[in-house]
């Protein structure tokens, strides 16, 4: 059982159904009122594939065999807010990579 789980640019590789399963599993393995700290791709992250390739589900693309999801605020609220309390959520730009990357950063708390 974990107090804190960190997910840094990893939850965007899965279908919506798989993401929901992962979120339920995270709740299962976390202590009550534990924290999930994470970053996911934003739908504004055009330098890193947003909107590119074949859209297989909402904001989830297959670009030459690489599947990647891009999140907007509504999708974060829908996928993460149903099982967690959202303590902080902000869309940010980072210059850590060659091209500017746009991400959503969040801090969630598991249920009591």
C-alpha distances in whole Angstrom, upper triangle without the diagonal:
4,7,9,10,14,16,19,22,20,20,24,24,24,26,25,24,21,20,19,18,15,15,14,11,10,10,8,5,5,6,9,12,9,12,13,16,18,22,23,27,30,32,35,34,37,37,34,35,35,37,38,38,38,36,34,33,32,32,31,33,34,36,38,35,32,30,29,28,29,28,30,29,29,27,24,25,25,22,19,21,21,17,16,18,20,21,23,24,27,29,30,32,32,34,32,33,37,37,36,32,31,28,26,23,21,18,16,14,12,14,14
4,6,7,10,13,17,19,18,18,22,23,23,25,24,24,21,19,19,18,15,14,14,12,9,10,10,6,5,6,9,10,7,9,10,12,15,19,21,25,27,30,32,31,34,34,31,33,32,35,36,37,37,35,33,32,31,30,29,32,33,35,37,34,31,29,27,26,27,25,27,26,27,25,22,23,23,21,18,19,20,16,15,17,18,18,20,21,24,26,27,29,28,31,29,30,34,34,33,29,28,25,23,20,18,15,14,12,11,13,14
4,7,10,14,17,20,19,19,23,24,24,26,25,25,23,21,20,20,17,15,16,14,11,11,12,9,6,5,8,8,5,6,9,11,14,18,21,24,26,30,31,30,34,34,32,33,32,35,37,38,38,36,35,32,32,31,30,33,34,36,38,36,32,30,28,27,27,25,27,25,26,25,21,22,23,21,17,18,19,16,14,15,16,15,17,19,22,25,25,28,27,30,28,30,34,34,32,29,28,24,22,19,16,13,12,10,10,12,13
4,7,10,13,16,16,16,19,21,22,24,23,23,21,19,19,19,15,14,15,14,10,11,13,10,7,8,11,9,6,5,6,7,11,14,17,21,23,26,28,27,30,30,28,29,29,32,33,34,35,33,32,30,29,28,27,30,31,33,35,33,29,27,25,24,24,22,24,23,24,22,19,20,21,19,16,17,19,15,13,14,14,14,15,17,19,21,22,24,23,26,24,26,30,30,28,25,24,20,18,15,13,10,10,9,10,13,14
4,7,10,13,12,12,16,18,18,21,20,20,18,15,16,16,12,11,13,12,8,10,12,9,8,10,12,12,8,6,5,6,8,12,14,18,20,24,25,24,28,28,25,26,26,29,30,31,31,29,28,27,26,25,24,26,28,29,31,29,25,24,21,20,21,19,22,21,22,20,17,18,20,17,14,16,18,15,13,14,14,15,15,16,18,20,20,22,22,24,22,24,27,28,26,23,22,18,16,14,12,10,10,10,10,14,16
4,6,10,10,11,14,16,17,20,20,21,18,15,17,17,13,13,15,14,11,13,15,13,11,14,16,15,11,8,6,5,6,9,11,15,18,21,22,21,24,24,22,23,23,26,27,28,29,28,27,26,25,23,22,24,26,26,29,27,23,22,19,18,18,17,20,19,21,19,16,18,20,17,14,17,19,16,14,16,15,15,14,14,16,17,17,19,18,21,18,20,24,24,22,19,18,15,14,11,10,9,10,12,13,17,19
4,6,6,7,10,12,13,16,17,18,15,12,15,15,11,11,14,13,11,13,16,14,13,16,18,17,14,11,7,6,5,7,8,12,15,18,20,18,21,21,18,20,20,23,24,25,26,24,23,22,21,19,18,20,22,23,25,23,19,18,15,15,15,14,17,17,19,17,14,17,18,15,13,16,18,16,14,16,15,16,15,14,15,16,16,17,17,19,17,18,22,22,20,17,16,13,12,10,10,10,11,13,14,18,21
4,6,8,10,12,14,17,18,20,17,14,17,18,14,14,18,17,14,17,19,18,17,20,21,20,17,14,10,8,5,5,7,10,13,16,17,15,19,18,15,17,18,21,22,23,25,23,23,22,21,19,18,19,21,21,23,22,18,17,14,14,14,14,17,17,20,17,15,18,19,16,15,18,20,19,17,19,17,17,15,14,14,14,14,14,13,16,13,14,18,18,17,13,13,10,10,9,10,12,13,16,18,21,24
4,6,7,9,12,15,16,18,16,13,16,17,14,15,18,18,16,19,21,20,19,22,24,22,20,16,13,11,7,5,5,7,10,14,15,12,15,15,12,14,14,17,18,19,21,20,20,19,18,15,14,16,17,17,20,18,15,13,10,10,11,11,14,16,18,15,14,17,18,15,15,18,20,20,18,20,18,19,17,15,15,13,13,13,13,15,13,13,16,16,15,11,11,9,10,10,11,14,15,18,20,23,26
4,6,6,9,12,14,15,13,11,14,14,11,12,16,15,13,17,19,17,18,21,23,22,19,16,13,12,9,8,7,9,13,15,17,15,18,17,14,15,15,18,19,19,20,19,18,18,18,15,14,15,16,17,19,17,13,12,10,10,11,12,16,17,19,16,14,18,18,15,14,18,19,18,18,20,18,20,19,17,17,16,17,17,16,18,16,16,19,19,18,15,14,12,12,12,13,15,16,18,19,22,25
4,6,7,10,10,12,10,7,10,11,8,9,13,13,12,15,17,16,17,20,21,21,18,16,12,12,9,8,7,9,12,14,17,15,18,19,15,15,15,17,18,19,19,17,16,15,15,13,12,14,15,17,19,17,14,12,9,8,10,10,14,15,16,12,11,14,14,11,11,15,16,15,15,18,16,18,17,15,16,16,17,18,18,20,19,19,22,21,20,16,15,12,12,12,12,14,14,17,17,20,23
4,6,8,9,12,10,8,12,13,11,12,16,16,15,18,20,20,20,24,25,24,22,19,15,14,11,9,6,7,10,11,14,12,15,16,12,12,11,14,14,15,16,14,13,12,12,10,8,10,12,14,16,15,11,9,6,5,7,8,12,14,15,12,11,15,14,12,13,16,18,18,18,20,18,20,19,16,16,15,16,17,17,19,18,17,20,19,18,14,13,11,11,13,14,16,17,20,20,23,26
4,7,10,12,9,9,12,13,11,13,17,16,16,19,21,21,22,25,27,26,24,21,18,17,14,13,10,10,13,14,17,15,16,17,13,12,13,15,15,14,15,13,12,12,13,11,8,10,10,12,14,12,9,6,5,6,9,11,15,18,18,14,15,18,17,14,15,19,20,20,20,23,21,24,22,20,20,19,20,20,20,22,20,19,21,20,20,16,16,14,15,16,17,20,20,22,22,25,28
4,6,8,6,6,9,10,9,11,14,14,15,17,19,19,21,24,25,25,23,21,18,18,15,14,12,12,15,15,18,17,19,20,16,15,15,16,16,16,15,13,11,11,12,11,8,10,11,14,16,13,11,8,7,7,11,12,15,17,17,13,14,17,15,12,14,17,18,18,19,22,21,24,23,20,21,20,22,22,23,25,24,22,25,24,23,19,19,16,16,18,18,20,19,22,21,23,27
4,5,5,6,9,10,10,12,14,15,16,18,20,21,22,26,27,26,25,23,20,20,18,17,14,14,16,15,19,18,20,21,18,16,15,16,16,15,14,11,9,8,9,10,7,10,11,14,17,14,12,9,9,8,11,12,15,17,16,12,14,16,14,11,14,17,17,18,19,22,21,25,24,21,23,21,23,24,25,27,26,25,27,26,25,22,20,18,18,20,20,22,21,23,22,24,28
4,5,5,6,9,10,11,13,14,15,17,19,20,21,24,25,24,23,22,18,19,17,17,14,14,15,15,19,19,21,23,20,18,16,17,18,17,16,13,10,8,9,10,8,12,14,17,20,18,16,12,11,9,11,11,13,15,13,10,11,13,10,8,11,14,14,15,17,19,19,22,22,20,21,20,23,24,25,28,27,27,29,27,26,22,20,18,17,19,18,20,19,21,20,21,25
4,5,5,6,9,10,11,13,14,16,17,19,20,24,24,24,23,22,19,21,19,19,17,18,19,19,23,23,24,26,23,21,20,20,21,20,18,16,13,11,12,13,12,15,16,20,22,19,18,14,14,12,15,15,17,18,16,13,14,15,12,10,12,15,14,14,17,20,20,24,24,22,24,24,26,28,29,31,30,30,32,30,29,26,24,21,20,21,21,22,20,21,20,21,24
4,5,5,6,9,10,10,12,14,15,17,18,22,23,23,22,21,17,19,17,17,15,17,19,19,23,22,24,25,22,20,20,21,21,20,19,16,14,12,14,14,12,15,16,19,21,18,16,13,13,12,15,15,18,19,18,14,14,16,14,11,13,16,15,15,17,20,20,23,24,22,24,23,25,27,27,30,28,28,30,29,28,24,23,20,19,20,20,21,19,20,19,21,24
4,5,5,6,9,10,10,12,14,15,16,20,20,20,19,17,14,16,14,14,12,14,16,17,20,20,22,23,20,19,18,19,21,20,19,17,15,13,13,13,12,15,16,19,21,19,17,13,12,10,12,12,15,16,15,11,11,13,11,7,9,13,12,12,14,17,17,20,20,18,20,20,22,24,24,27,26,25,28,27,26,22,20,17,16,17,16,17,15,17,16,18,22
4,5,5,6,9,10,11,13,15,16,19,19,19,18,17,15,17,15,16,15,17,18,19,22,22,25,27,24,23,21,22,24,23,22,19,17,14,14,15,14,18,19,22,25,22,20,17,16,13,15,14,16,16,15,11,11,12,10,6,8,11,10,9,12,15,16,19,20,19,21,21,24,26,27,30,29,29,32,30,29,25,23,20,18,18,17,17,15,16,14,16,19
4,5,5,6,9,10,11,13,14,18,18,19,18,18,15,18,17,18,17,19,21,22,25,25,27,29,26,24,23,25,26,25,24,21,18,16,17,18,16,19,21,24,26,23,21,18,17,16,18,17,19,20,18,15,15,16,13,10,11,14,12,11,14,17,18,21,22,21,24,24,26,28,29,32,30,30,33,32,31,27,25,22,20,21,19,19,17,17,15,16,20
4,5,5,6,9,10,11,12,16,17,17,16,15,12,14,13,15,14,17,19,21,24,23,26,27,23,23,22,24,25,25,24,21,19,17,18,18,16,19,20,23,25,22,20,17,16,14,17,16,19,19,18,15,14,15,14,10,10,14,13,11,13,16,17,20,20,19,22,22,24,26,26,29,27,27,30,29,28,24,23,20,18,18,16,16,14,15,13,16,19
4,5,5,6,9,10,11,14,14,14,13,12,10,13,12,14,14,17,18,20,23,23,26,27,24,24,23,24,26,26,25,22,21,18,18,18,17,20,22,25,27,25,22,19,17,15,17,15,17,17,16,13,11,12,11,8,7,10,9,7,9,12,13,16,17,17,19,20,22,25,25,28,27,27,31,30,28,24,22,19,17,16,14,14,11,12,10,12,16
4,5,5,6,9,10,13,13,14,14,14,12,15,16,18,18,20,22,24,27,27,30,31,28,27,26,28,29,29,28,25,23,20,20,21,20,23,25,28,30,27,25,22,20,19,20,18,20,20,19,16,15,15,13,10,10,12,10,7,10,14,15,18,20,20,23,24,26,29,29,32,31,31,34,33,32,28,26,23,20,20,17,16,13,13,10,11,14
4,5,5,6,9,12,13,15,13,14,12,15,15,18,18,21,23,25,28,27,30,31,28,28,27,29,30,30,29,26,24,22,22,23,21,24,25,28,30,27,24,22,21,19,21,20,22,22,21,19,17,18,16,13,12,15,13,11,12,16,17,20,21,21,24,25,27,29,29,32,30,31,34,33,32,28,27,23,21,20,18,17,15,14,11,13,16
4,5,5,6,10,11,12,10,10,8,12,12,15,16,19,21,24,27,26,29,30,27,27,26,28,29,30,29,27,25,23,23,22,21,24,26,28,30,27,25,22,20,19,20,19,21,20,20,18,15,16,16,13,11,13,13,10,10,13,15,17,18,18,21,23,24,26,26,29,27,28,32,31,30,26,24,21,19,17,15,14,11,11,9,11,14
4,6,5,8,8,10,9,10,9,13,14,17,18,22,23,26,28,28,31,32,29,29,28,30,32,32,32,29,27,25,24,24,24,27,28,31,33,30,28,25,23,21,22,20,22,21,20,18,16,16,15,13,11,12,11,7,8,11,14,16,18,18,22,24,26,28,29,32,30,31,35,34,32,28,27,23,20,19,16,14,11,9,6,8,10
4,6,8,9,12,11,13,12,16,17,20,21,24,26,29,31,31,34,35,32,32,31,33,34,34,33,31,29,26,27,27,26,29,30,33,34,32,29,26,25,24,25,23,25,24,24,21,19,19,19,16,14,16,14,11,12,15,17,19,21,22,25,27,29,31,32,35,33,34,37,37,35,31,30,26,24,22,19,17,14,13,9,10,12
4,7,9,12,10,11,11,15,16,19,21,24,26,29,32,31,34,34,31,32,31,33,34,35,34,32,30,28,28,28,26,29,30,33,34,31,29,26,25,24,25,24,26,25,25,23,20,21,21,18,15,17,17,13,13,16,18,19,21,22,25,27,28,31,30,33,31,32,36,35,34,30,29,25,23,21,19,17,14,13,10,12,13
4,6,8,6,8,9,12,15,18,20,23,26,28,31,30,33,34,31,32,31,33,35,35,35,33,31,29,28,28,27,30,31,34,36,33,30,28,26,24,25,23,25,24,24,22,19,20,20,17,14,16,16,12,11,13,15,16,18,20,23,25,26,29,29,32,30,31,35,35,33,29,28,24,22,19,17,14,12,10,7,9,11
4,6,5,9,11,14,17,21,23,26,28,31,33,33,36,37,34,35,34,36,38,39,38,36,34,32,31,31,30,33,35,37,39,37,34,31,29,28,28,26,28,26,26,25,21,21,22,20,17,17,17,13,12,14,16,16,19,21,24,27,28,31,31,34,32,34,37,37,35,32,30,27,24,21,18,15,13,10,8,9,9
4,5,9,12,15,18,21,23,27,28,31,33,33,37,38,35,36,35,37,39,40,39,36,35,32,31,31,31,34,36,38,41,38,35,32,30,28,29,26,27,25,25,24,21,20,21,19,16,16,15,12,11,12,14,15,18,20,24,27,28,31,32,35,33,35,39,38,36,33,31,27,24,21,18,15,12,8,6,6,5
4,7,10,13,16,19,22,25,26,29,31,31,35,36,33,34,33,35,37,38,38,35,34,32,30,30,30,33,35,37,40,38,35,32,29,27,27,24,25,23,23,22,19,18,19,18,14,14,14,11,9,9,12,11,15,17,21,24,25,29,29,32,31,33,37,36,34,30,28,25,21,19,15,12,9,5,5,5,5
4,7,10,13,17,19,23,25,28,29,29,33,33,31,32,31,34,35,36,37,34,33,30,29,28,28,31,33,35,38,35,32,30,27,25,25,23,24,22,23,22,18,18,20,18,14,14,15,12,10,10,12,12,14,16,20,22,24,27,27,30,28,30,34,34,31,28,26,23,20,17,14,10,8,5,5,8,9
4,6,10,13,16,20,21,24,26,26,29,30,28,29,28,31,32,34,34,31,31,28,27,26,26,29,31,32,35,33,30,27,24,23,22,20,21,19,21,19,16,16,18,16,12,13,15,12,9,9,10,9,11,13,16,19,20,23,23,26,25,27,30,30,28,24,23,19,16,13,10,7,6,5,6,10,11
4,6,10,12,16,18,21,23,22,26,26,24,25,24,27,29,30,30,28,27,25,24,22,22,25,27,29,31,29,26,23,21,19,19,17,18,17,18,17,13,14,16,13,10,12,14,11,9,10,10,10,11,12,14,17,18,20,20,24,22,24,27,27,25,21,20,16,13,11,8,6,5,6,8,11,14
4,7,10,14,16,19,21,20,23,24,22,23,22,25,27,29,30,27,27,25,24,22,22,24,26,27,30,28,25,23,20,18,17,16,17,16,18,17,13,15,17,15,12,13,16,14,11,12,10,10,9,10,12,14,15,17,17,20,19,20,24,24,21,18,17,13,11,8,6,5,6,9,11,15,17
4,7,10,12,16,17,16,20,20,18,19,19,22,23,25,26,24,24,22,21,18,18,21,23,24,26,25,21,19,16,15,14,12,14,14,16,14,11,14,16,13,11,13,16,15,13,14,11,12,10,10,11,12,12,14,14,17,16,18,21,21,18,15,14,10,8,6,5,7,8,11,13,17,20
4,7,9,13,14,13,16,16,14,16,15,19,20,22,23,21,22,20,19,16,16,18,20,21,24,23,19,17,14,12,11,10,12,13,15,13,11,14,16,14,12,15,18,17,15,16,13,14,12,10,10,9,10,11,11,14,13,15,18,17,15,11,10,6,5,4,6,9,11,15,17,20,23
4,6,10,11,10,14,14,12,13,12,15,17,19,20,18,18,17,15,12,12,14,17,18,21,20,16,14,10,9,7,7,10,11,13,11,9,13,14,12,12,14,17,17,16,17,14,16,14,11,11,9,10,12,12,15,15,15,18,16,14,11,9,6,5,7,9,12,13,17,18,21,25
4,7,8,7,10,11,9,9,8,12,13,15,17,15,16,15,14,10,11,12,15,15,18,18,14,12,9,7,5,6,9,11,13,11,11,14,16,14,14,17,20,20,19,20,17,19,16,13,12,9,10,10,11,14,14,13,16,14,12,8,7,5,6,9,12,15,17,20,22,25,28
4,5,5,9,11,10,10,8,11,13,16,17,15,17,15,13,9,11,13,16,16,20,20,17,15,11,9,5,5,6,9,11,10,10,13,15,14,15,17,19,21,20,20,17,18,16,12,10,7,9,10,12,14,15,15,17,14,12,9,6,5,6,9,12,16,17,21,23,26,29
4,5,7,11,10,9,6,7,11,13,15,13,15,13,11,7,10,11,14,15,18,19,16,14,11,8,5,5,6,9,11,10,11,14,15,15,16,18,21,22,22,22,19,21,18,15,13,10,12,12,14,17,18,17,18,15,13,11,8,8,9,13,15,19,20,24,25,28,31
4,6,9,9,9,7,9,12,15,17,15,18,17,14,11,13,14,17,16,20,21,18,17,13,12,8,9,8,11,14,13,14,17,18,18,19,21,23,25,24,24,21,22,19,15,13,9,10,10,12,14,16,15,16,13,11,9,6,8,10,13,16,20,22,26,28,30,34
4,6,6,7,5,9,10,14,16,15,18,17,15,11,13,13,15,14,18,19,16,15,11,11,8,9,10,13,16,15,15,19,20,19,20,22,25,26,25,25,22,23,20,16,14,10,10,9,10,12,13,12,13,10,8,6,5,7,10,13,16,20,22,26,28,31,34
4,5,5,5,7,8,12,15,14,17,18,16,12,13,12,15,13,16,18,15,15,12,12,10,12,13,16,18,17,18,22,22,22,23,25,28,29,28,29,26,27,24,20,18,14,14,12,13,14,15,13,13,10,9,8,8,11,14,17,20,24,26,30,31,34,38
4,6,7,10,10,13,16,17,20,20,19,15,16,14,16,13,16,18,15,16,13,14,12,15,16,19,21,20,21,24,25,24,25,27,30,31,30,30,27,28,25,21,19,15,14,11,12,11,13,10,10,6,7,7,8,11,15,18,21,25,27,31,32,35,39
4,6,9,9,12,15,15,17,18,17,13,13,12,13,11,13,15,12,12,10,11,10,13,15,18,20,19,19,22,23,22,23,25,28,28,28,29,26,27,24,21,19,15,14,12,12,12,13,10,10,8,9,7,9,10,14,16,20,23,25,29,30,33,37
4,6,5,8,11,11,14,15,14,11,10,8,10,8,11,12,10,10,8,9,9,12,14,18,19,17,18,22,22,21,22,25,27,28,28,29,26,28,25,22,20,17,16,15,15,16,16,14,14,11,12,10,11,12,15,18,21,24,26,29,31,33,37
4,6,9,11,10,13,13,11,8,9,8,11,10,13,15,12,11,8,8,6,9,11,15,16,14,16,19,19,19,20,23,25,26,26,27,24,26,23,19,18,14,15,14,15,17,18,16,16,13,13,10,10,11,13,17,19,23,24,28,29,32,35
4,7,8,8,11,12,10,7,9,7,10,9,13,15,13,12,10,10,8,11,12,16,17,15,17,20,20,20,22,24,26,28,28,29,26,28,26,22,21,17,18,17,19,20,21,19,19,16,16,14,13,15,16,20,22,26,27,30,31,34,37
4,7,8,11,13,13,10,10,7,8,6,10,12,11,10,10,11,11,14,16,19,20,18,20,23,23,22,24,27,28,30,30,31,29,31,28,25,23,20,20,19,20,21,21,19,18,16,16,15,15,16,19,22,25,28,29,32,33,36,40
4,6,9,12,13,11,9,6,5,4,7,9,9,9,10,11,12,16,18,22,22,20,22,25,24,23,25,28,29,31,31,33,31,33,31,27,26,23,24,22,23,24,24,21,21,19,20,18,18,19,21,24,27,30,31,34,34,37,40
4,6,9,11,10,8,5,5,6,9,10,10,9,11,12,13,16,18,22,21,19,21,24,23,22,25,27,28,30,31,33,31,33,31,28,27,24,26,25,26,27,27,24,25,22,23,21,20,21,22,26,27,31,31,34,34,36,40
4,6,7,7,6,4,6,9,12,12,12,9,10,9,11,13,15,18,18,15,18,21,19,18,21,24,24,26,27,29,28,30,29,25,25,22,24,24,25,27,27,25,25,23,23,20,19,19,20,23,25,28,28,31,31,33,37
4,7,8,6,6,7,10,13,12,12,9,10,10,12,14,16,19,18,15,18,21,18,17,20,23,23,25,26,29,27,30,29,26,26,24,26,26,27,29,29,27,27,25,25,22,21,21,21,24,25,28,27,30,30,32,35
4,6,5,7,10,13,16,15,14,11,10,9,11,12,14,16,15,12,15,17,15,14,17,20,20,22,23,25,24,27,26,23,24,22,24,25,26,28,28,27,28,26,25,22,20,19,19,22,23,25,25,27,27,29,32
4,5,8,12,14,18,17,16,12,11,8,9,9,10,13,11,9,13,14,12,12,16,18,18,20,22,23,22,25,24,20,21,19,21,22,24,27,27,26,27,24,23,20,18,17,17,20,21,23,23,26,26,27,31
4,6,10,12,16,16,14,10,8,6,5,7,8,12,11,9,12,14,13,13,16,18,19,21,22,23,21,24,22,19,18,16,18,19,21,23,23,22,23,21,19,16,15,14,14,17,19,22,22,25,25,27,31
4,7,10,13,12,10,7,6,4,6,9,11,15,14,11,13,16,15,14,16,19,20,21,22,24,23,25,24,20,20,18,20,20,22,23,23,22,23,21,20,17,16,15,16,19,20,23,22,25,26,28,32
4,6,9,9,8,5,5,6,8,12,14,18,18,15,17,20,19,17,20,23,24,25,26,28,26,29,27,23,23,20,21,21,22,23,23,21,22,20,20,17,17,16,18,21,22,25,26,29,29,31,35
4,6,6,5,4,7,9,12,15,18,21,21,18,20,23,22,20,23,26,27,27,28,31,29,31,30,26,26,23,24,23,24,25,24,22,22,21,21,19,19,19,21,23,25,28,28,31,31,34,37
4,6,5,6,8,11,13,16,19,23,23,20,22,25,24,23,25,28,29,30,31,33,31,33,31,27,26,23,24,22,23,23,23,20,20,18,19,17,18,19,21,24,26,29,30,33,33,36,40
4,6,8,11,14,16,20,23,26,27,24,26,29,28,26,28,31,32,33,34,36,34,36,34,31,30,27,27,25,25,25,25,21,21,20,22,20,21,22,24,27,29,32,33,36,36,39,42
4,6,10,13,16,19,23,26,26,23,24,28,26,24,26,30,30,31,32,34,33,35,33,30,30,27,27,26,26,26,25,22,22,22,23,21,22,22,24,26,28,31,31,34,34,37,40
4,6,10,13,16,20,23,24,21,21,25,24,22,23,27,28,28,29,31,29,31,29,27,26,23,24,23,22,23,22,19,20,19,20,18,19,18,20,23,25,27,28,31,31,34,37
4,7,10,14,17,20,20,17,18,22,20,18,20,23,24,25,25,28,26,29,27,24,24,22,22,22,22,23,22,20,21,20,20,17,18,17,18,21,22,25,25,28,28,30,34
4,7,10,14,17,17,14,15,19,18,16,17,21,22,23,23,25,23,25,23,20,20,18,19,18,19,20,19,17,19,17,17,14,14,13,15,17,19,22,22,25,25,28,32
4,7,10,13,14,10,11,15,14,12,14,17,19,20,20,22,20,22,21,18,17,15,17,17,18,20,20,18,20,18,18,14,13,12,12,15,16,19,19,23,23,26,29
4,7,10,11,9,10,14,14,12,14,17,19,20,20,21,19,21,19,15,14,12,14,14,16,18,18,17,19,17,15,12,10,9,10,13,15,18,19,22,23,26,29
4,7,8,6,6,10,10,10,11,13,16,17,17,18,15,17,15,12,12,10,12,14,16,19,19,19,21,19,17,13,10,8,8,11,12,15,16,19,20,23,26
4,6,5,6,9,10,11,12,13,16,18,17,17,15,17,15,11,11,9,12,14,17,20,21,21,23,20,17,14,11,10,8,11,12,16,16,20,21,23,27
4,6,5,6,9,10,10,11,13,16,15,14,12,14,12,9,9,8,12,15,18,21,22,23,25,22,19,16,13,11,8,11,11,14,14,17,19,21,24
4,5,5,6,9,10,10,12,15,15,15,13,15,14,11,12,12,16,19,21,25,26,26,28,25,23,20,16,14,12,14,13,16,15,18,19,20,24
4,5,5,6,8,9,11,13,14,15,13,16,15,12,13,13,16,19,21,24,25,25,27,24,22,19,15,13,11,13,13,15,15,17,18,19,23
4,5,5,5,7,9,11,11,11,9,12,11,9,11,11,14,17,19,23,23,23,26,24,21,18,15,12,9,10,9,11,11,14,15,17,20
4,6,6,5,7,10,9,10,8,12,11,10,12,13,17,20,22,26,26,27,30,27,24,21,18,15,12,13,11,12,11,13,14,15,19
4,6,6,6,9,10,12,11,15,15,13,15,16,20,22,25,28,28,28,31,29,26,23,20,17,14,15,14,15,13,15,15,16,19
4,6,6,8,9,12,11,15,15,13,16,16,19,22,24,27,27,27,30,28,25,22,19,16,13,14,13,14,12,14,13,15,19
4,6,6,6,8,8,11,12,11,14,15,18,21,22,26,26,26,29,28,25,22,19,15,12,12,10,10,8,10,10,12,16
4,6,5,6,6,10,11,11,14,16,19,22,24,28,28,29,32,30,27,24,21,17,14,14,11,11,8,10,10,11,14
4,6,8,9,13,15,15,18,20,23,26,28,31,31,32,35,33,30,27,24,21,17,17,14,14,11,11,10,10,14
4,7,9,13,15,15,19,21,23,27,28,31,31,32,35,33,31,27,25,21,18,17,14,13,9,9,7,7,11
4,6,9,11,12,16,18,21,24,26,29,28,30,33,32,29,26,23,19,16,15,11,10,6,5,5,6,10
4,6,9,11,15,17,20,24,25,29,29,30,34,32,29,26,23,19,16,14,11,9,6,5,6,7,10
4,6,7,11,14,17,20,22,25,25,27,30,29,26,23,20,16,12,11,7,6,5,7,9,11,13
4,7,10,14,16,20,21,25,25,27,30,29,26,23,20,17,13,11,8,6,5,7,10,12,14
4,7,10,12,16,18,21,22,24,27,25,22,19,17,14,10,8,5,5,7,10,13,15,18
4,7,10,13,15,19,20,21,24,23,19,16,13,10,7,6,4,7,8,12,15,17,20
4,6,10,12,16,17,19,22,20,16,14,11,8,6,5,6,9,12,16,19,21,24
4,7,10,14,15,16,19,16,13,11,7,6,4,6,9,12,15,18,21,24,27
4,7,10,12,14,16,14,10,8,6,5,6,7,10,14,17,20,23,26,29
4,7,9,10,12,10,7,6,4,6,9,10,14,17,20,24,26,29,32
4,5,7,10,9,6,5,6,8,11,11,15,18,21,24,27,30,33
4,5,7,7,5,6,9,11,14,15,18,21,24,28,31,34,37
4,7,8,7,8,11,12,15,15,18,20,24,27,29,33,36
4,5,6,7,11,12,16,16,20,23,25,29,31,35,37
4,7,9,12,15,18,20,23,26,29,32,35,38,41
4,6,10,13,16,18,22,25,28,32,34,37,40
4,7,10,13,15,19,22,25,29,31,34,38
4,6,10,12,16,19,22,26,28,31,34
4,7,10,13,17,19,23,26,29,32
4,6,10,13,16,19,22,25,28
4,7,10,12,16,19,21,25
4,7,10,14,16,20,23
4,6,10,13,16,19
4,7,10,13,16
4,7,10,12
4,7,9
4,7
4
